[in-house]
Amino acid sequence: MFFVLALTILLFQNSTPDQNTKTSHHEAPRASLSTKRNPAVSNVPHEPLSGPNTYFYSTKEKQNTRNPKPTFWQRPSATDWIIAGLTAVYVTVSIGTLLAIKRQAEIAETARQDFEKQAAATTKQFTDQLGVMQKQLEAMQKAAEHYESLVTENKKQAYSLSNLAAAMYRSAEATEKSATAAEASAGATKKSSDALVAIERSWILARIIDASVVIRPIEVRREDGTWETYSRTSVTVRLYNAGRIPCWIVEKRIQFSLVNIKRVPVEPTFDEYALVDPIIEPLANEADSHWEAENLKAHGEWVVQLIAGETPRDGETVENAPIVYGIIKYRDTFGDNHETRFGYRIRPHGGLKIMASARYNMNA
């Protein structure tokens, strides 16, 4: 706004005629009067002035006439004041701009110095880190070389172990074949030895030699005054060593029982009524011994049930059939323990019949 106002005043000032351009009242009339008074003067040639100061005074006079020297009482115009004010404003603005530029330069210089310090610190830190990383890289290279050497060594060891394993596998195959052959040979040897031992070992045969077995009932009075019925019998067992070497009989055990003939136990069982003889008895080869098993007792009463037309010799009992069985344990000179089992059924007429079960009649 101030600039527009100053421009308006300047244009208005320039639109008025300048006083210095007015014609002087001394010169114009003088020229006209001379012309009027002496019209022939113009036709008279004038002599040029001669002398050293002629040109100086004429030139000086012309300059004084064209540019008159201002006097001391003349004042500056409004245009001069406006120009001076604008110049002052421009100078002030320029000085402010200069100061702002200087301030910005100082700030930029400070920032540059800080940046240089930060760059120097960053460079130092990067240099240190680079040194550390270089050391780590060297250590890693050494470790890699060591690891590579270890890998190479492990490969060599693995190759050696592979060869050793292959050799061991071949040796194991050969050993297995040898073991198989040795096992087969040992099996054959064992069979031959078992056959030889079986031929040479002791074999005890047990047999009841009574032609007829008598069973008698007995009654035993209990402590409470009641009577209990039992069956009692006696048998003679012949023990014969059919082997080629002697043996030692270490135990003789015999049992008399009344059982259901259709439900005979699979294995021989012995209860409190069994007769046990623990006396060790030597028995030479092809020699025999007799064992008198007397007063064998069984719980219950043996009753013979006959069907019409049958005799005691033909009849068979089912519910309370009497049986006699036993085990003879012995040891031969090879140090092996053996046993012989025997079992008989007592028929109604007193005769004996060998039991069909192999668990009651066997040699081991």
Short mmCIF file of the C-alpha atoms (twelve columns), coordinates in Angstrom:
data_MODEL
# 
_entry.id   MODEL 
# 
loop_
_atom_site.group_PDB 
_atom_site.id 
_atom_site.type_symbol 
_atom_site.label_atom_id 
_atom_site.label_alt_id 
_atom_site.label_comp_id 
_atom_site.label_asym_id 
_atom_site.label_seq_id 
_atom_site.Cartn_x 
_atom_site.Cartn_y 
_atom_site.Cartn_z 
_atom_site.pdbx_PDB_model_num 
ATOM 1   C CA . MET A 1   0.000   0.000    0.000   1 
ATOM 2   C CA . PHE A 2   2.851   2.340    0.868   1 
ATOM 3   C CA . PHE A 3   4.529   1.520    -2.418  1 
ATOM 4   C CA . VAL A 4   1.322   2.324    -4.397  1 
ATOM 5   C CA . LEU A 5   0.927   5.657    -2.579  1 
ATOM 6   C CA . ALA A 6   4.544   6.635    -3.308  1 
ATOM 7   C CA . LEU A 7   4.151   5.703    -6.984  1 
ATOM 8   C CA . THR A 8   1.000   7.887    -7.249  1 
ATOM 9   C CA . ILE A 9   2.762   10.943   -5.770  1 
ATOM 10  C CA . LEU A 10  5.730   10.416   -8.103  1 
ATOM 11  C CA . LEU A 11  3.524   10.368   -11.188 1 
ATOM 12  C CA . PHE A 12  1.697   13.496   -10.055 1 
ATOM 13  C CA . GLN A 13  5.004   15.333   -9.481  1 
ATOM 14  C CA . ASN A 14  6.316   14.488   -12.950 1 
ATOM 15  C CA . SER A 15  3.149   15.764   -14.636 1 
ATOM 16  C CA . THR A 16  3.921   19.498   -13.600 1 
ATOM 17  C CA . PRO A 17  6.378   21.575   -15.780 1 
ATOM 18  C CA . ASP A 18  9.827   22.020   -14.428 1 
ATOM 19  C CA . GLN A 19  10.785  25.575   -13.416 1 
ATOM 20  C CA . ASN A 20  14.300  25.076   -14.632 1 
ATOM 21  C CA . THR A 21  13.050  24.641   -18.210 1 
ATOM 22  C CA . LYS A 22  11.446  28.132   -18.390 1 
ATOM 23  C CA . THR A 23  12.978  30.644   -20.753 1 
ATOM 24  C CA . SER A 24  14.799  33.549   -19.124 1 
ATOM 25  C CA . HIS A 25  13.216  36.957   -19.662 1 
ATOM 26  C CA . HIS A 26  16.618  38.483   -20.200 1 
ATOM 27  C CA . GLU A 27  17.577  36.411   -23.258 1 
ATOM 28  C CA . ALA A 28  14.456  36.139   -25.410 1 
ATOM 29  C CA . PRO A 29  13.601  39.870   -25.592 1 
ATOM 30  C CA . ARG A 30  17.174  40.741   -26.152 1 
ATOM 31  C CA . ALA A 31  17.259  38.586   -29.227 1 
ATOM 32  C CA . SER A 32  14.018  40.009   -30.518 1 
ATOM 33  C CA . LEU A 33  14.975  43.602   -29.867 1 
ATOM 34  C CA . SER A 34  18.193  43.259   -31.698 1 
ATOM 35  C CA . THR A 35  16.383  41.732   -34.536 1 
ATOM 36  C CA . LYS A 36  13.835  44.426   -34.644 1 
ATOM 37  C CA . ARG A 37  16.185  47.340   -34.233 1 
ATOM 38  C CA . ASN A 38  18.651  46.160   -36.753 1 
ATOM 39  C CA . PRO A 39  17.218  43.861   -39.305 1 
ATOM 40  C CA . ALA A 40  20.335  43.971   -41.320 1 
ATOM 41  C CA . VAL A 41  22.423  42.583   -38.615 1 
ATOM 42  C CA . SER A 42  21.626  39.104   -39.660 1 
ATOM 43  C CA . ASN A 43  23.046  39.728   -42.996 1 
ATOM 44  C CA . VAL A 44  26.264  41.142   -41.634 1 
ATOM 45  C CA . PRO A 45  28.931  38.615   -41.118 1 
ATOM 46  C CA . HIS A 46  30.324  38.531   -37.626 1 
ATOM 47  C CA . GLU A 47  33.869  38.202   -36.845 1 
ATOM 48  C CA . PRO A 48  34.779  35.458   -34.517 1 
ATOM 49  C CA . LEU A 49  36.348  36.521   -31.319 1 
ATOM 50  C CA . SER A 50  39.923  35.718   -31.024 1 
ATOM 51  C CA . GLY A 51  41.997  35.270   -27.965 1 
ATOM 52  C CA . PRO A 52  42.850  32.551   -25.469 1 
ATOM 53  C CA . ASN A 53  39.826  33.015   -23.157 1 
ATOM 54  C CA . THR A 54  37.228  33.302   -25.860 1 
ATOM 55  C CA . TYR A 55  36.236  29.584   -25.846 1 
ATOM 56  C CA . PHE A 56  36.362  29.338   -22.050 1 
ATOM 57  C CA . TYR A 57  34.017  32.213   -21.435 1 
ATOM 58  C CA . SER A 58  31.597  31.161   -24.136 1 
ATOM 59  C CA . THR A 59  31.418  27.562   -22.883 1 
ATOM 60  C CA . LYS A 60  31.058  28.654   -19.286 1 
ATOM 61  C CA . GLU A 61  28.342  31.021   -20.154 1 
ATOM 62  C CA . LYS A 62  26.452  28.363   -22.057 1 
ATOM 63  C CA . GLN A 63  26.699  25.914   -19.155 1 
ATOM 64  C CA . ASN A 64  25.499  28.574   -16.717 1 
ATOM 65  C CA . THR A 65  22.646  29.354   -19.015 1 
ATOM 66  C CA . ARG A 66  21.597  25.656   -19.429 1 
ATOM 67  C CA . ASN A 67  22.175  24.411   -15.876 1 
ATOM 68  C CA . PRO A 68  21.730  27.195   -13.431 1 
ATOM 69  C CA . LYS A 69  23.241  26.455   -9.996  1 
ATOM 70  C CA . PRO A 70  20.528  25.951   -7.320  1 
ATOM 71  C CA . THR A 71  20.581  28.258   -4.426  1 
ATOM 72  C CA . PHE A 72  20.739  27.287   -0.774  1 
ATOM 73  C CA . TRP A 73  17.108  28.212   -0.076  1 
ATOM 74  C CA . GLN A 74  15.697  25.625   -2.475  1 
ATOM 75  C CA . ARG A 75  14.108  22.566   -0.690  1 
ATOM 76  C CA . PRO A 76  14.086  18.743   -1.762  1 
ATOM 77  C CA . SER A 77  10.983  17.765   -3.626  1 
ATOM 78  C CA . ALA A 78  8.439   15.099   -2.548  1 
ATOM 79  C CA . THR A 79  9.893   12.722   -5.075  1 
ATOM 80  C CA . ASP A 80  13.289  13.008   -3.420  1 
ATOM 81  C CA . TRP A 81  11.730  12.251   -0.023  1 
ATOM 82  C CA . ILE A 82  9.888   9.229    -1.436  1 
ATOM 83  C CA . ILE A 83  13.016  7.921    -3.101  1 
ATOM 84  C CA . ALA A 84  14.963  8.481    0.104   1 
ATOM 85  C CA . GLY A 85  12.270  6.715    2.156   1 
ATOM 86  C CA . LEU A 86  12.114  3.791    -0.240  1 
ATOM 87  C CA . THR A 87  15.882  3.616    -0.225  1 
ATOM 88  C CA . ALA A 88  15.886  3.622    3.574   1 
ATOM 89  C CA . VAL A 89  13.220  0.937    3.645   1 
ATOM 90  C CA . TYR A 90  15.152  -1.111   1.109   1 
ATOM 91  C CA . VAL A 91  18.358  -0.650   3.083   1 
ATOM 92  C CA . THR A 92  16.564  -1.659   6.287   1 
ATOM 93  C CA . VAL A 93  15.049  -4.702   4.621   1 
ATOM 94  C CA . SER A 94  18.424  -5.539   3.095   1 
ATOM 95  C CA . ILE A 95  20.132  -5.221   6.475   1 
ATOM 96  C CA . GLY A 96  17.426  -7.471   8.058   1 
ATOM 97  C CA . THR A 97  17.808  -9.935   5.234   1 
ATOM 98  C CA . LEU A 98  21.577  -9.798   5.643   1 
ATOM 99  C CA . LEU A 99  21.252  -10.418  9.386   1 
ATOM 100 C CA . ALA A 100 18.826  -13.297  8.748   1 
ATOM 101 C CA . ILE A 101 21.208  -14.752  6.187   1 
ATOM 102 C CA . LYS A 102 24.072  -14.355  8.671   1 
ATOM 103 C CA . ARG A 103 22.008  -16.080  11.370  1 
ATOM 104 C CA . GLN A 104 21.131  -18.882  9.021   1 
ATOM 105 C CA . ALA A 105 24.783  -19.136  8.036   1 
ATOM 106 C CA . GLU A 106 25.755  -19.387  11.702  1 
ATOM 107 C CA . ILE A 107 23.087  -22.047  12.265  1 
ATOM 108 C CA . ALA A 108 24.266  -23.870  9.151   1 
ATOM 109 C CA . GLU A 109 27.859  -23.613  10.380  1 
ATOM 110 C CA . THR A 110 26.872  -25.001  13.785  1 
ATOM 111 C CA . ALA A 111 24.914  -27.799  12.106  1 
ATOM 112 C CA . ARG A 112 27.898  -28.480  9.850   1 
ATOM 113 C CA . GLN A 113 30.215  -28.683  12.850  1 
ATOM 114 C CA . ASP A 114 27.770  -30.997  14.671  1 
ATOM 115 C CA . PHE A 115 27.426  -33.090  11.556  1 
ATOM 116 C CA . GLU A 116 31.216  -33.269  11.209  1 
ATOM 117 C CA . LYS A 117 31.505  -34.346  14.860  1 
ATOM 118 C CA . GLN A 118 28.746  -36.922  14.409  1 
ATOM 119 C CA . ALA A 119 30.326  -38.071  11.154  1 
ATOM 120 C CA . ALA A 120 33.704  -38.357  12.906  1 
ATOM 121 C CA . ALA A 121 32.126  -40.335  15.780  1 
ATOM 122 C CA . THR A 122 30.215  -42.518  13.315  1 
ATOM 123 C CA . THR A 123 33.380  -43.056  11.297  1 
ATOM 124 C CA . LYS A 124 35.303  -44.016  14.437  1 
ATOM 125 C CA . GLN A 125 32.524  -46.351  15.562  1 
ATOM 126 C CA . PHE A 126 32.272  -47.882  12.097  1 
ATOM 127 C CA . THR A 127 36.072  -48.250  12.012  1 
ATOM 128 C CA . ASP A 128 36.031  -49.977  15.419  1 
ATOM 129 C CA . GLN A 129 33.160  -52.217  14.389  1 
ATOM 130 C CA . LEU A 130 34.921  -52.956  11.137  1 
ATOM 131 C CA . GLY A 131 38.036  -53.957  13.084  1 
ATOM 132 C CA . VAL A 132 36.000  -56.167  15.393  1 
ATOM 133 C CA . MET A 133 34.153  -57.687  12.439  1 
ATOM 134 C CA . GLN A 134 37.459  -58.288  10.684  1 
ATOM 135 C CA . LYS A 135 38.785  -60.057  13.770  1 
ATOM 136 C CA . GLN A 136 35.597  -62.092  13.982  1 
ATOM 137 C CA . LEU A 137 35.894  -62.909  10.295  1 
ATOM 138 C CA . GLU A 138 39.462  -64.068  10.819  1 
ATOM 139 C CA . ALA A 139 38.359  -66.168  13.778  1 
ATOM 140 C CA . MET A 140 35.496  -67.596  11.712  1 
ATOM 141 C CA . GLN A 141 37.879  -68.365  8.876   1 
ATOM 142 C CA . LYS A 142 40.197  -70.154  11.296  1 
ATOM 143 C CA . ALA A 143 37.226  -72.008  12.773  1 
ATOM 144 C CA . ALA A 144 36.043  -72.890  9.268   1 
ATOM 145 C CA . GLU A 145 39.488  -74.195  8.396   1 
ATOM 146 C CA . HIS A 146 39.592  -76.180  11.642  1 
ATOM 147 C CA . TYR A 147 36.075  -77.475  11.000  1 
ATOM 148 C CA . GLU A 148 37.041  -78.405  7.455   1 
ATOM 149 C CA . SER A 149 40.057  -80.265  8.774   1 
ATOM 150 C CA . LEU A 150 37.835  -82.015  11.297  1 
ATOM 151 C CA . VAL A 151 35.366  -82.904  8.560   1 
ATOM 152 C CA . THR A 152 38.180  -84.277  6.450   1 
ATOM 153 C CA . GLU A 153 39.489  -86.260  9.396   1 
ATOM 154 C CA . ASN A 154 35.993  -87.508  10.207  1 
ATOM 155 C CA . LYS A 155 35.520  -88.538  6.599   1 
ATOM 156 C CA . LYS A 156 38.764  -90.488  6.784   1 
ATOM 157 C CA . GLN A 157 37.700  -92.069  10.057  1 
ATOM 158 C CA . ALA A 158 34.241  -92.787  8.648   1 
ATOM 159 C CA . TYR A 159 35.839  -94.408  5.603   1 
ATOM 160 C CA . SER A 160 38.100  -96.435  7.874   1 
ATOM 161 C CA . LEU A 161 35.149  -97.371  10.078  1 
ATOM 162 C CA . SER A 162 33.157  -98.303  6.996   1 
ATOM 163 C CA . ASN A 163 35.938  -100.580 5.842   1 
ATOM 164 C CA . LEU A 164 36.248  -101.942 9.367   1 
ATOM 165 C CA . ALA A 165 32.485  -102.451 9.563   1 
ATOM 166 C CA . ALA A 166 32.533  -104.234 6.214   1 
ATOM 167 C CA . ALA A 167 35.366  -106.417 7.440   1 
ATOM 168 C CA . MET A 168 33.542  -107.032 10.714  1 
ATOM 169 C CA . TYR A 169 30.363  -107.819 8.797   1 
ATOM 170 C CA . ARG A 170 32.229  -110.330 6.683   1 
ATOM 171 C CA . SER A 171 33.857  -111.702 9.804   1 
ATOM 172 C CA . ALA A 172 30.455  -111.813 11.516  1 
ATOM 173 C CA . GLU A 173 29.014  -113.690 8.556   1 
ATOM 174 C CA . ALA A 174 31.907  -116.103 8.688   1 
ATOM 175 C CA . THR A 175 31.536  -116.345 12.468  1 
ATOM 176 C CA . GLU A 176 27.793  -116.858 12.102  1 
ATOM 177 C CA . LYS A 177 28.384  -119.587 9.591   1 
ATOM 178 C CA . SER A 178 30.989  -121.095 11.880  1 
ATOM 179 C CA . ALA A 179 28.616  -120.724 14.826  1 
ATOM 180 C CA . THR A 180 25.823  -122.322 12.826  1 
ATOM 181 C CA . ALA A 181 28.116  -125.139 11.904  1 
ATOM 182 C CA . ALA A 182 29.369  -125.341 15.483  1 
ATOM 183 C CA . GLU A 183 25.792  -125.250 16.764  1 
ATOM 184 C CA . ALA A 184 24.819  -127.970 14.372  1 
ATOM 185 C CA . SER A 185 27.900  -129.896 15.425  1 
ATOM 186 C CA . ALA A 186 27.112  -129.182 19.086  1 
ATOM 187 C CA . GLY A 187 23.526  -130.257 18.532  1 
ATOM 188 C CA . ALA A 188 24.704  -133.428 16.936  1 
ATOM 189 C CA . THR A 189 27.243  -133.880 19.712  1 
ATOM 190 C CA . LYS A 190 24.576  -133.191 22.340  1 
ATOM 191 C CA . LYS A 191 22.235  -135.638 20.707  1 
ATOM 192 C CA . SER A 192 25.023  -138.174 20.576  1 
ATOM 193 C CA . SER A 193 25.913  -137.381 24.183  1 
ATOM 194 C CA . ASP A 194 22.272  -137.526 25.246  1 
ATOM 195 C CA . ALA A 195 21.928  -140.803 23.440  1 
ATOM 196 C CA . LEU A 196 25.078  -142.095 25.120  1 
ATOM 197 C CA . VAL A 197 23.901  -140.818 28.506  1 
ATOM 198 C CA . ALA A 198 20.477  -142.290 27.899  1 
ATOM 199 C CA . ILE A 199 22.122  -145.579 27.152  1 
ATOM 200 C CA . GLU A 200 24.511  -145.412 30.062  1 
ATOM 201 C CA . ARG A 201 22.272  -143.653 32.657  1 
ATOM 202 C CA . SER A 202 20.261  -145.242 35.395  1 
ATOM 203 C CA . TRP A 203 16.680  -146.266 34.667  1 
ATOM 204 C CA . ILE A 204 14.476  -147.208 37.608  1 
ATOM 205 C CA . LEU A 205 11.317  -149.131 36.911  1 
ATOM 206 C CA . ALA A 206 8.597   -149.144 39.592  1 
ATOM 207 C CA . ARG A 207 5.905   -151.776 39.736  1 
ATOM 208 C CA . ILE A 208 3.396   -153.000 42.326  1 
ATOM 209 C CA . ILE A 209 3.915   -156.711 42.580  1 
ATOM 210 C CA . ASP A 210 0.874   -157.667 44.695  1 
ATOM 211 C CA . ALA A 211 -1.351  -160.168 42.951  1 
ATOM 212 C CA . SER A 212 -4.390  -158.967 44.818  1 
ATOM 213 C CA . VAL A 213 -4.924  -155.847 46.864  1 
ATOM 214 C CA . VAL A 214 -7.251  -155.965 49.824  1 
ATOM 215 C CA . ILE A 215 -9.108  -152.810 50.848  1 
ATOM 216 C CA . ARG A 216 -10.571 -152.727 54.344  1 
ATOM 217 C CA . PRO A 217 -12.809 -150.048 55.788  1 
ATOM 218 C CA . ILE A 218 -11.941 -148.539 59.161  1 
ATOM 219 C CA . GLU A 219 -13.730 -146.146 61.455  1 
ATOM 220 C CA . VAL A 220 -11.963 -143.472 63.432  1 
ATOM 221 C CA . ARG A 221 -13.592 -141.648 66.302  1 
ATOM 222 C CA . ARG A 222 -13.234 -137.920 66.257  1 
ATOM 223 C CA . GLU A 223 -12.750 -135.650 69.213  1 
ATOM 224 C CA . ASP A 224 -16.393 -134.621 69.171  1 
ATOM 225 C CA . GLY A 225 -17.449 -138.263 69.555  1 
ATOM 226 C CA . THR A 226 -18.548 -138.862 65.962  1 
ATOM 227 C CA . TRP A 227 -17.136 -141.597 63.782  1 
ATOM 228 C CA . GLU A 228 -15.409 -141.114 60.430  1 
ATOM 229 C CA . THR A 229 -14.965 -143.895 57.831  1 
ATOM 230 C CA . TYR A 230 -11.712 -144.509 55.959  1 
ATOM 231 C CA . SER A 231 -10.421 -147.144 53.543  1 
ATOM 232 C CA . ARG A 232 -7.054  -148.773 54.115  1 
ATOM 233 C CA . THR A 233 -4.725  -150.979 52.087  1 
ATOM 234 C CA . SER A 234 -1.089  -152.080 51.751  1 
ATOM 235 C CA . VAL A 235 1.037   -152.702 48.645  1 
ATOM 236 C CA . THR A 236 4.605   -153.756 47.790  1 
ATOM 237 C CA . VAL A 237 6.519   -151.704 45.188  1 
ATOM 238 C CA . ARG A 238 9.471   -153.274 43.368  1 
ATOM 239 C CA . LEU A 239 12.172  -150.843 42.241  1 
ATOM 240 C CA . TYR A 240 14.507  -152.155 39.565  1 
ATOM 241 C CA . ASN A 241 17.569  -150.303 38.078  1 
ATOM 242 C CA . ALA A 242 17.527  -151.231 34.410  1 
ATOM 243 C CA . GLY A 243 20.402  -148.866 33.522  1 
ATOM 244 C CA . ARG A 244 24.124  -149.497 33.230  1 
ATOM 245 C CA . ILE A 245 25.257  -147.344 36.137  1 
ATOM 246 C CA . PRO A 246 24.149  -147.227 39.773  1 
ATOM 247 C CA . CYS A 247 21.987  -144.466 41.263  1 
ATOM 248 C CA . TRP A 248 20.732  -143.101 44.585  1 
ATOM 249 C CA . ILE A 249 17.070  -143.076 45.418  1 
ATOM 250 C CA . VAL A 250 16.461  -139.804 47.262  1 
ATOM 251 C CA . GLU A 251 12.680  -139.942 47.835  1 
ATOM 252 C CA . LYS A 252 9.747   -142.374 47.582  1 
ATOM 253 C CA . ARG A 253 6.177   -141.069 47.667  1 
ATOM 254 C CA . ILE A 254 2.879   -143.027 47.298  1 
ATOM 255 C CA . GLN A 255 -0.801  -142.064 47.495  1 
ATOM 256 C CA . PHE A 256 -4.023  -144.121 47.909  1 
ATOM 257 C CA . SER A 257 -7.252  -142.319 46.885  1 
ATOM 258 C CA . LEU A 258 -10.923 -142.938 46.099  1 
ATOM 259 C CA . VAL A 259 -11.847 -140.845 43.075  1 
ATOM 260 C CA . ASN A 260 -14.392 -140.518 40.312  1 
ATOM 261 C CA . ILE A 261 -12.797 -142.524 37.564  1 
ATOM 262 C CA . LYS A 262 -14.120 -140.058 34.959  1 
ATOM 263 C CA . ARG A 263 -12.579 -137.060 36.726  1 
ATOM 264 C CA . VAL A 264 -9.082  -138.221 37.634  1 
ATOM 265 C CA . PRO A 265 -6.671  -135.213 38.136  1 
ATOM 266 C CA . VAL A 266 -4.388  -134.563 35.188  1 
ATOM 267 C CA . GLU A 267 -1.319  -134.383 37.422  1 
ATOM 268 C CA . PRO A 268 -0.746  -136.654 40.410  1 
ATOM 269 C CA . THR A 269 -1.604  -134.848 43.638  1 
ATOM 270 C CA . PHE A 270 -0.495  -135.772 47.163  1 
ATOM 271 C CA . ASP A 271 -2.380  -134.848 50.340  1 
ATOM 272 C CA . GLU A 272 -1.782  -135.387 54.044  1 
ATOM 273 C CA . TYR A 273 -2.567  -139.110 53.719  1 
ATOM 274 C CA . ALA A 274 0.366   -139.722 51.315  1 
ATOM 275 C CA . LEU A 275 3.215   -141.934 52.502  1 
ATOM 276 C CA . VAL A 276 6.673   -140.379 52.035  1 
ATOM 277 C CA . ASP A 277 9.997   -142.148 52.559  1 
ATOM 278 C CA . PRO A 278 12.936  -139.606 52.414  1 
ATOM 279 C CA . ILE A 279 15.669  -142.136 53.241  1 
ATOM 280 C CA . ILE A 280 18.398  -142.199 50.590  1 
ATOM 281 C CA . GLU A 281 18.909  -145.654 49.213  1 
ATOM 282 C CA . PRO A 282 21.668  -146.686 46.742  1 
ATOM 283 C CA . LEU A 283 20.690  -149.027 43.962  1 
ATOM 284 C CA . ALA A 284 23.233  -150.756 41.735  1 
ATOM 285 C CA . ASN A 285 22.667  -151.411 38.076  1 
ATOM 286 C CA . GLU A 286 20.492  -154.444 37.331  1 
ATOM 287 C CA . ALA A 287 19.559  -154.588 40.999  1 
ATOM 288 C CA . ASP A 288 16.163  -154.268 42.608  1 
ATOM 289 C CA . SER A 289 14.639  -153.142 45.869  1 
ATOM 290 C CA . HIS A 290 11.270  -153.702 47.504  1 
ATOM 291 C CA . TRP A 291 9.346   -151.010 49.273  1 
ATOM 292 C CA . GLU A 292 6.612   -152.137 51.642  1 
ATOM 293 C CA . ALA A 293 3.991   -149.392 51.639  1 
ATOM 294 C CA . GLU A 294 1.702   -150.369 54.492  1 
ATOM 295 C CA . ASN A 295 -1.417  -148.881 55.954  1 
ATOM 296 C CA . LEU A 296 -2.210  -146.572 53.073  1 
ATOM 297 C CA . LYS A 297 -5.315  -144.593 54.009  1 
ATOM 298 C CA . ALA A 298 -7.939  -142.842 51.918  1 
ATOM 299 C CA . HIS A 299 -10.914 -140.804 53.070  1 
ATOM 300 C CA . GLY A 300 -14.248 -142.496 52.428  1 
ATOM 301 C CA . GLU A 301 -15.528 -146.048 52.063  1 
ATOM 302 C CA . TRP A 302 -15.064 -148.180 49.005  1 
ATOM 303 C CA . VAL A 303 -18.382 -149.767 48.010  1 
ATOM 304 C CA . VAL A 304 -18.546 -152.189 45.119  1 
ATOM 305 C CA . GLN A 305 -21.667 -151.717 43.005  1 
ATOM 306 C CA . LEU A 306 -22.477 -154.680 40.778  1 
ATOM 307 C CA . ILE A 307 -24.988 -154.905 37.974  1 
ATOM 308 C CA . ALA A 308 -27.194 -157.996 37.838  1 
ATOM 309 C CA . GLY A 309 -25.362 -160.938 36.283  1 
ATOM 310 C CA . GLU A 310 -21.866 -159.533 37.013  1 
ATOM 311 C CA . THR A 311 -19.288 -160.877 39.392  1 
ATOM 312 C CA . PRO A 312 -16.770 -158.877 41.425  1 
ATOM 313 C CA . ARG A 313 -14.115 -159.760 38.880  1 
ATOM 314 C CA . ASP A 314 -16.041 -158.074 36.053  1 
ATOM 315 C CA . GLY A 315 -17.521 -155.127 37.882  1 
ATOM 316 C CA . GLU A 316 -16.092 -151.584 37.870  1 
ATOM 317 C CA . THR A 317 -16.858 -148.746 40.248  1 
ATOM 318 C CA . VAL A 318 -17.152 -145.179 39.006  1 
ATOM 319 C CA . GLU A 319 -17.930 -142.837 41.895  1 
ATOM 320 C CA . ASN A 320 -15.343 -144.064 44.428  1 
ATOM 321 C CA . ALA A 321 -12.828 -145.983 42.341  1 
ATOM 322 C CA . PRO A 322 -9.627  -146.794 44.291  1 
ATOM 323 C CA . ILE A 323 -6.282  -145.807 42.700  1 
ATOM 324 C CA . VAL A 324 -2.681  -146.107 43.899  1 
ATOM 325 C CA . TYR A 325 0.076   -143.946 42.391  1 
ATOM 326 C CA . GLY A 326 3.513   -142.681 43.347  1 
ATOM 327 C CA . ILE A 327 6.795   -140.983 42.362  1 
ATOM 328 C CA . ILE A 328 10.339  -142.299 42.822  1 
ATOM 329 C CA . LYS A 329 13.065  -139.594 42.660  1 
ATOM 330 C CA . TYR A 330 16.709  -140.574 42.123  1 
ATOM 331 C CA . ARG A 331 20.116  -139.229 41.008  1 
ATOM 332 C CA . ASP A 332 22.619  -141.077 38.796  1 
ATOM 333 C CA . THR A 333 26.405  -140.865 38.703  1 
ATOM 334 C CA . PHE A 334 26.275  -138.129 35.989  1 
ATOM 335 C CA . GLY A 335 24.716  -135.829 38.590  1 
ATOM 336 C CA . ASP A 336 21.369  -135.622 36.815  1 
ATOM 337 C CA . ASN A 337 18.108  -135.845 38.727  1 
ATOM 338 C CA . HIS A 338 15.419  -138.185 37.405  1 
ATOM 339 C CA . GLU A 339 12.041  -139.472 38.478  1 
ATOM 340 C CA . THR A 340 9.815   -142.437 37.741  1 
ATOM 341 C CA . ARG A 341 6.030   -142.331 38.089  1 
ATOM 342 C CA . PHE A 342 3.669   -145.284 38.457  1 
ATOM 343 C CA . GLY A 343 -0.113  -145.507 38.749  1 
ATOM 344 C CA . TYR A 344 -2.647  -148.341 39.097  1 
ATOM 345 C CA . ARG A 345 -6.372  -148.759 39.395  1 
ATOM 346 C CA . ILE A 346 -7.595  -151.373 41.926  1 
ATOM 347 C CA . ARG A 347 -10.399 -153.437 40.486  1 
ATOM 348 C CA . PRO A 348 -13.283 -154.832 42.556  1 
ATOM 349 C CA . HIS A 349 -11.734 -158.281 42.738  1 
ATOM 350 C CA . GLY A 350 -8.420  -156.779 43.975  1 
ATOM 351 C CA . GLY A 351 -6.507  -156.988 40.730  1 
ATOM 352 C CA . LEU A 352 -4.412  -154.091 39.400  1 
ATOM 353 C CA . LYS A 353 -4.638  -152.226 36.093  1 
ATOM 354 C CA . ILE A 354 -2.046  -149.707 34.905  1 
ATOM 355 C CA . MET A 355 -3.528  -146.244 34.392  1 
ATOM 356 C CA . ALA A 356 -3.547  -145.082 30.776  1 
ATOM 357 C CA . SER A 357 -2.439  -141.489 31.498  1 
ATOM 358 C CA . ALA A 358 1.220   -140.771 30.640  1 
ATOM 359 C CA . ARG A 359 1.409   -138.327 33.547  1 
ATOM 360 C CA . TYR A 360 0.926   -141.276 35.912  1 
ATOM 361 C CA . ASN A 361 3.301   -143.690 34.188  1 
ATOM 362 C CA . MET A 362 6.548   -142.163 32.874  1 
ATOM 363 C CA . ASN A 363 10.334  -142.064 33.254  1 
ATOM 364 C CA . ALA A 364 12.235  -138.773 33.134  1 
# 
